[in-house]
Amino acid sequence: MDSETSTDTRLLVLLGLRLKGFADPEAIAEVVGLDPSRVRTELGSLVDEGLVRFNEQRQVYVLDPETGRPEGERLLARELEVRGTRPAVDGAYRAFLDLNSEMLQLCTDWQIRSDLEPQTLNDHTDEDYDEQVISRLVDIDDRLRLVLAELEAAAPRFGTYRGRFGGALDRVLAGETEYFTKPVIPSYHTVWFELHEDLLASLGIDRASERSD
């Protein structure tokens, strides 16, 4: 493995752990688009360096906040510096934020019927209402594709999000509506949250300080 490939693998594995919080090699591989065996080998090195910890009881890996998180941020900053694409990623991030508040409202509308008096949890028995919300999701997805294209042009690793968003949306449209907002599984909202965190990490932005979340 050449040094550039090794650095890319290191960056992706550290990023995958940041996005997942804790994970096994297979979950990290799915998120960042690497072969699980390659992820497993890199995790071993990162554990030896003290950047990642292995939880024996749960059989998962977790990023060390004092060492692994800063190293991941350093590699992400270097990636954009070497490519000269920080302005492009920043522009895509701002476009993403314009969609973010709309997406958060959409998720709220999927879960709560604020159009009723009194408002109540959405029990999903009103097919017309749910179809209207899903139609809005499709519209957001169309606009998100433009943002993803800009990101992929700036750094090819962002290309994994196209398939992940597309897979979640396809399942929602096929009737597996848990893939809209359900946590833990790779739902549309889960992937959205991970892209948001990826952009914050790549640009070195504190989530608490940004204008929209």
C-alpha positions in Angstrom: 0.0 0.0 0.0 1.5 3.3 -1.0 1.7 6.3 1.4 -1.2 8.2 -0.2 -3.5 5.1 -0.1 -2.4 4.5 3.5 -3.2 8.1 4.5 -6.6 7.9 2.7 -7.5 4.7 4.6 -6.5 6.3 7.9 -8.6 9.4 7.2 -11.6 7.3 6.2 -11.5 5.0 9.2 -11.1 7.8 11.6 -13.9 9.7 9.9 -16.2 6.6 9.9 -15.7 6.2 13.6 -16.5 9.9 14.2 -19.7 9.6 12.2 -20.8 6.4 13.9 -19.7 7.1 17.5 -18.8 3.4 18.0 -18.8 0.6 15.4 -17.4 -2.7 14.2 -15.2 -2.9 11.1 -18.2 -3.8 8.9 -20.3 -0.8 9.9 -17.3 1.6 9.3 -16.7 0.0 5.9 -20.3 0.5 4.9 -20.2 4.2 5.7 -16.9 5.1 4.1 -16.9 2.6 1.2 -13.8 0.5 2.1 -13.3 -3.3 2.2 -13.9 -4.5 5.8 -10.6 -6.4 5.9 -8.8 -3.1 5.1 -10.7 -1.3 7.8 -9.9 -4.1 10.3 -6.2 -3.8 9.6 -6.2 0.0 9.9 -8.1 -0.2 13.2 -5.4 -2.5 14.6 -2.8 0.2 13.8 -4.9 3.0 15.2 -5.4 1.1 18.4 -1.7 0.5 18.7 -1.1 4.2 18.3 -3.6 5.1 20.9 -6.0 6.9 18.5 -8.8 4.4 18.8 -10.0 2.2 21.7 -11.5 -1.3 21.5 -14.4 -2.1 23.8 -14.0 -5.8 24.6 -17.4 -6.1 26.2 -19.3 -4.7 23.2 -16.8 -5.7 20.6 -16.8 -2.3 19.0 -14.2 0.5 18.3 -14.5 4.0 19.5 -12.5 7.2 18.6 -10.3 8.5 21.4 -11.5 12.1 21.9 -8.1 13.4 23.0 -6.0 11.9 20.3 -8.1 10.3 17.5 -10.5 13.1 17.0 -7.8 15.8 16.5 -5.8 13.5 14.2 -8.9 12.9 12.1 -9.5 16.7 11.9 -5.9 17.3 10.9 -6.2 14.8 8.0 -9.5 16.2 6.8 -8.0 19.8 6.8 -4.9 18.5 4.9 -7.1 16.8 2.3 -8.8 20.0 1.4 -5.6 22.0 1.5 -3.8 19.5 -0.8 -6.8 19.5 -3.2 -7.3 23.2 -3.0 -11.0 22.6 -2.6 -11.9 24.1 0.8 -13.8 27.0 -0.8 -15.9 24.5 -2.8 -16.7 22.4 0.2 -17.5 25.5 2.2 -19.9 26.6 -0.5 -21.5 23.2 -0.6 -21.8 23.2 3.2 -23.7 26.5 3.0 -26.0 25.1 0.4 -26.6 22.1 2.6 -27.5 24.4 5.6 -30.2 26.0 3.4 -31.7 22.6 3.0 -31.1 21.5 6.6 -33.7 23.6 8.3 -36.2 22.4 5.7 -35.2 18.7 6.3 -35.6 19.1 10.1 -39.1 20.5 9.6 -39.9 17.7 7.3 -38.8 15.1 9.8 -41.0 16.8 12.5 -43.9 16.8 10.1 -43.4 13.1 9.5 -43.5 12.4 13.2 -46.1 14.9 14.5 -49.4 16.1 13.0 -49.2 19.8 13.8 -52.0 20.4 11.3 -54.5 18.8 13.7 -56.0 20.4 16.8 -54.6 19.5 19.2 -51.5 18.3 17.5 -50.7 14.7 17.9 -48.2 12.0 17.0 -48.5 10.8 13.4 -49.9 7.3 13.5 -49.4 7.0 9.8 -53.0 6.0 9.1 -53.6 9.0 6.9 -52.0 7.9 3.6 -52.6 11.2 1.8 -50.8 13.1 4.5 -47.8 10.7 4.5 -47.6 10.7 0.7 -47.5 14.5 0.8 -44.6 14.4 3.3 -42.7 11.8 1.3 -43.2 13.9 -1.9 -41.4 16.8 -0.1 -38.6 14.4 0.8 -38.2 13.5 -2.9 -38.0 17.2 -3.7 -35.3 17.8 -1.0 -33.4 14.8 -2.4 -33.4 16.3 -5.9 -31.9 19.5 -4.6 -29.4 17.6 -2.3 -28.1 15.8 -5.4 -26.7 19.1 -6.6 -24.9 19.6 -3.3 -23.5 16.1 -3.4 -22.2 16.6 -6.9 -20.3 19.7 -5.8 -18.8 17.8 -2.8 -17.8 14.7 -4.9 -16.0 17.0 -7.3 -14.2 18.6 -4.4 -13.3 15.2 -2.8 -14.2 11.9 -4.3 -14.8 10.3 -0.9 -18.1 12.2 -0.7 -19.4 10.0 -3.5 -20.5 7.3 -1.0 -23.4 9.5 0.1 -25.2 9.3 -3.3 -25.8 5.6 -2.9 -26.6 5.8 0.8 -29.2 8.5 0.3 -30.6 6.8 -2.8 -30.8 3.5 -1.0 -32.7 5.0 2.0 -35.1 6.9 -0.3 -35.8 3.9 -2.5 -36.8 1.9 0.6 -39.1 4.7 1.8 -40.8 4.8 -1.6 -41.1 1.0 -1.5 -43.1 1.3 1.7 -40.3 0.7 4.2 -41.0 4.0 5.9 -38.8 3.3 8.9 -36.0 4.3 6.5 -37.3 7.9 6.7 -36.3 8.9 10.2 -35.6 5.8 12.3 -32.2 6.0 14.2 -29.6 3.3 14.3 -30.5 1.9 10.8 -29.2 3.7 7.7 -32.4 5.8 7.3 -32.4 9.0 5.3 -32.2 11.1 8.5 -29.3 9.0 9.8 -27.3 9.5 6.6 -28.3 13.2 6.7 -26.9 13.6 10.2 -23.7 11.8 9.2 -23.2 14.1 6.1 -23.7 17.1 8.4 -21.1 15.8 10.8 -18.8 15.1 8.0 -19.0 18.6 6.7 -18.5 20.1 10.2 -15.4 17.9 10.7 -14.0 18.6 7.2 -14.3 22.4 7.7 -13.4 22.4 11.4 -16.7 24.0 12.5 -18.2 23.5 15.9 -21.7 22.2 15.6 -22.9 24.4 18.5 -21.7 27.6 16.8 -23.3 27.2 13.3 -26.3 29.1 12.2 -28.6 26.1 11.7 -28.8 22.6 12.9 
